Amino acid sequence: MEVSKTALAVALSTGLLFGCDFDTTADSSTTTPGGSDGGNTPTSEIVGPLWNFEDASGASTQAIGLPNVYVFDGTNLKYYDDDATPNTYEIKLTPYTDDIEAGEITFTYYDEAGTGSEVSGTYTVENGVLTVDTASEGVLIGADDASNADIKAAVDAANADAGFNNYVQIIDTLDTDTGELRLKLADNDLEPITSGKLTVDLVYQEDEDSIGDANSKNAYVSFYASGTSTINMHGEIALEAGKIKYRDNNKALVEVIGSYEEGEDLSIEANWDDGVFNFKVNDVEHSYAPNEIPENAPVEIISIRLGDNGSTNNYEVLADNLKVYSNDSGAEQLVFEDNFDSYAVGTVLNSKPYNNNSSEAVVVGDTPAEPTDPVDPVDPPAPGAFTDDFDSYTVGTQIDAANNAYGVSGSDINGDPLIATVSDDFAKSGANSLYLIDNSPVNGISTDLDYYKGAKPVVSRAFSAGAADTGSVTTSVYIPTDGYIKSTYLYLGSSSSASSGNRYTEVVFTANTVKFRNESGSQVELGEGHSYTKDTWVDVTISWSGTAITLDIDGTEYTGLTAENKDSAGPSLFAVYVGDNSSEGTYSYFDNLDSDLF
């Protein structure tokens, strides 16, 4: 079916609120899920929805197919477009940065021709609408199209084709809490459900990587009314050592006819109404008697949990395709669903849409941790004396096209002139080096270019094993006299665009001296000041252990330095960049990049 890109309506609101938790204290004979605060790590409001900048802003003129949508997962942006084949999405995956506290974002925005360019700006999310105020594209307005069945189905199909299949893993390694994924309806501005249904796919099995005690504690799917004690349950399904049970109004677990195998894929469905609770495990139905329901009241909290508060265990629950329906309007309505594909692998689910009393519920699965390259990959050169001396590439090639181990942020939208290229102008060894030039025009108007190119150029290379608590990186830097307008930088952190919000530390080449970014975030002198000479190569090694930094610059060693360390996990990439967002003309060369971490 062909759908007008300007006719799709906004339906779901993502203005989710944290309500006051009404957890009650259970008596000593009950097993109470939750109990700890589960952490309160904020999740950005941009994560999860299917953002459509076309309908809300009127950006698209395409009359057929589906709108192209953006999904932010906490680490990467997935851009779904059906420009090649209407109604069939292809996925482009790029990194983005999101400063939640400042309300600032940098991401790849795609124009009507499908050309991507990096944009930055402040953002707000109100009533299911994302507004981003950018310098280069003006105000972008995105609507959440998650309620559009055609779009959702096409996104799911594209994820499946790409091999994306995330799910939540729940474990129990705390003797003060159960493992739990808790969905509180009030947190999502949903009313208690008198008549409803839940479906979810589960696997309950031993977790070979768990640090919990070697025993099998029960797994549960629980439905609570006015509190989270066992006496407040409208119903509960229990999985116990191959047996299927339910919780009655005497707090007892009652075995039903039927069984399951550990590691078996289980399709679970639960239905409830006034005086009714029944459930299916792999299409085998089981029912409560009306007088067995502990609290015959509307359901307010739904929980998938594992174990108990007093011990740990080495099992896991894997859950996917969670859906909650309400019949209270007179017709069955899907009010909540999650297939967990919109989160980055490793996301802890203890904030909206889930309740902060969730515990040890983490997204796992097959979504790539790093962006995929839409072009055919180029094998990196065989390692020699250095990780990369740039001599194996063709002069004039942009570095991310020469070797997809590199990422380029801030490149011009037309790709010409190239700003992060292999050059034979100067070389520390061999014939080639990496050349960066900041051609971004002042205030968006260039004196010698007929287009607006964007922000400062950044070239990054990620560490192969992720964040590193210890390590070192070496490179050589050449700053021509004519190339100095603003500073040149060597960056360690976790942002491929060298965002200050994800900075571990950086080395800064100012007009005459080399400076260091310390724990306060300030650029400070090294010792009594370390000068350098333009038009010559400067060798730099940055070594770190925890937050302790050692710098070696042309054989002079500086110790006792402390990193800014905004990302406590340690740096996960190294980047070089030149210039800034308010000037143009700075250029430098880099050679002999080396680290065991690449």
Number of C-alpha atoms within 10 A of each C-alpha: 9 10 16 15 21 19 10 18 14 19 14 17 19 24 14 17 12 16 13 8 14 9 15 13 12 15 10 7 8 14 18 19 28 25 17 14 13 21 15 14 12 12 17 18 19 24 21 23 25 26 26 27 24 23 24 21 15 13 16 17 12 15 13 16 20 26 29 25 25 28 23 27 22 21 20 24 24 23 22 25 24 18 19 9 11 15 22 18 26 21 20 18 20 19 23 23 23 24 16 15 9 10 14 18 20 19 21 22 18 18 13 13 8 11 11 16 20 20 22 22 19 17 21 14 19 12 14 21 23 22 20 23 18 17 14 17 14 11 15 20 22 25 28 28 25 23 17 15 10 14 23 14 14 18 25 16 16 18 21 12 13 14 13 17 19 22 23 26 25 28 27 30 22 19 14 15 27 30 31 31 29 25 24 26 21 19 22 21 15 13 16 19 21 19 22 22 21 21 19 20 19 24 19 27 18 17 16 9 9 16 15 17 14 13 13 18 20 20 26 22 22 24 26 25 23 20 20 26 19 27 21 20 28 30 30 25 24 20 20 19 16 13 15 19 22 24 24 22 18 11 18 12 16 12 15 13 10 13 16 17 13 16 14 11 15 19 17 20 20 24 18 25 19 13 17 19 24 19 23 17 19 13 11 13 15 18 15 17 11 12 12 20 24 21 21 24 21 21 27 22 23 21 22 25 28 31 29 24 20 11 17 26 26 21 28 26 25 21 24 21 17 17 17 19 19 22 17 15 8 8 9 13 14 15 17 16 16 15 18 25 26 24 24 25 22 15 17 21 30 26 21 21 23 18 28 25 26 31 30 25 26 22 22 20 17 14 19 15 13 13 16 14 16 9 8 8 14 13 10 15 14 9 10 9 9 16 19 20 25 28 20 15 20 15 19 16 17 24 24 20 18 21 17 18 19 18 22 22 24 24 26 22 16 13 10 9 15 18 27 27 25 25 23 18 12 19 22 20 13 14 15 24 30 29 23 27 24 29 29 29 23 14 12 17 13 16 10 8 12 9 15 18 25 23 26 27 26 25 26 24 19 22 18 13 9 17 18 19 14 15 16 18 19 20 23 22 27 24 23 16 15 12 21 19 18 19 20 27 23 23 29 26 30 28 26 27 28 27 17 17 19 23 23 28 29 25 22 21 22 17 17 13 14 21 21 24 22 21 16 11 17 12 17 15 16 17 10 6 12 14 15 18 14 17 15 15 21 18 18 21 20 21 16 20 15 16 18 13 21 17 22 15 17 13 11 9 13 14 13 8 17 20 24 22 23 18 17 15 15 26 28 23 24 25 23 26 28 28 27 20 18 13 19 21 17 25 27 26 29 26 26 24 22 20 17 11 20 18
